[in-house]
Amino acid sequence: MKTVWIAGIALMASASAYASEEENEAAESEIAAAKDDVAEDERQEATEVQTVTKQCRYERVTGSRTKAYRICLTKEQWNRRATREQEEFERLRSNSTNIGGGAAVMGPG
């Protein structure tokens, strides 16, 4: 897409070689603008690639002292996972306090 855009502008510039001085300046400014657009697109693509980088962490297996799994996720995926785990923790905590109909009462010992 970028090469087609630049090739089209280059064609216009070569055709304008026979045109007036003002038309040549306009074509040159269009070429410069197209080059700037291409450079901006490349910068945006490089930024998008950087945002997709993954972070790797080791998580231990419950019940094992030595076994661990390496998990690699994007920052967004780690954030979603942390939110989901926090919601699950809150749900379990609120359910555990409701078991038995309320607060625990301890009798004389």
N, C-alpha and C positions, 0 to 999 in steps of 0.2 A: 504494500500500500504506500509506504513512504517512498520507495524507489519510483513508483509510477508517478507520484505527485512531483517529485524532483525532476523526473524525466520530462514531464509535461511542461513544467516551468522552463526547463532548459530549452525545450523546443520553441516555446514562445520567445525566449530571449534570442535564439538564433534567427528566428523569423523577423524579429524587430531590428535586426542589424541594418535593414534597409529603411527603417522608419526614422522619424525625427528624433532629435536629441531628447526631448521631453518624454517620448515614448520609451526610449532606451533607459532613462532614469527610472521610470515607473516599473519597467520589467526587472531592472536590477533590484529595486526595493522589494518586489514580489519574491524574487529569488532569495534575498536575504531573510525575508519573513518566513519563507518555506523552510529554510535551513534552521531558523530559530525554532519553528514548530517541531521539526524532526528532533532537534537536540532536546527540547522539552519532553517529547514523547519518550525518548531514550532515558532521560532522568527519571520520569515517572515509572517506567518499567523497572529500572534498577531499584527504585524505592519499593515497588511492589514485591520484588524478589527478596529484599531484605526483610520485609514484614512476614514472610513465610518461613523464616528460619525456625528450627525446632530446638527446644531445650530438652536435654535428657536428664533423667533422675533415676536413682536406684531406690526401689521399694522392697523392703524386707518381707519375706513370707511369714505369716503368723505361725508360730509354733516351731520355727527353725532359727537357729542362731547364725547360720552361715548362708542360707539360700536367699538370694535377692534377684529381682527382675529389673532390667533396664527398660524404662518407658520413655519414649521420645514423643513429645507433643508440641504444638505451637503454643504461644503465650495465651492466645484466646482459648484454646482447648484446656490448658491448665486452669485458667480462671473459671471456665464453665464447670470443670470437674470439682474445683474447690467449693464453688457455690452449691453444686448438687450434693456434695458430701456434708456441707454445713446444714442444708435443708433436711437431709436424712437424719443427721444427728439431732436436730431440733425436734423432728417428728418422733423419733424413738424416745427422747427424753420426756416429751410431753405425754406420750402414751404410757411410759413407765410410772409416772406419778398418778395416773388415773386408774391403775390396776387396783382392784379391791375397794373401790368406791371413795378413795380420798386419802387423807393423811394417815400414816401408821401410828397406832397408839400402843405404847409399851406398858404392860401391867407391872405391878410391883414384883420385884425380882426375886 
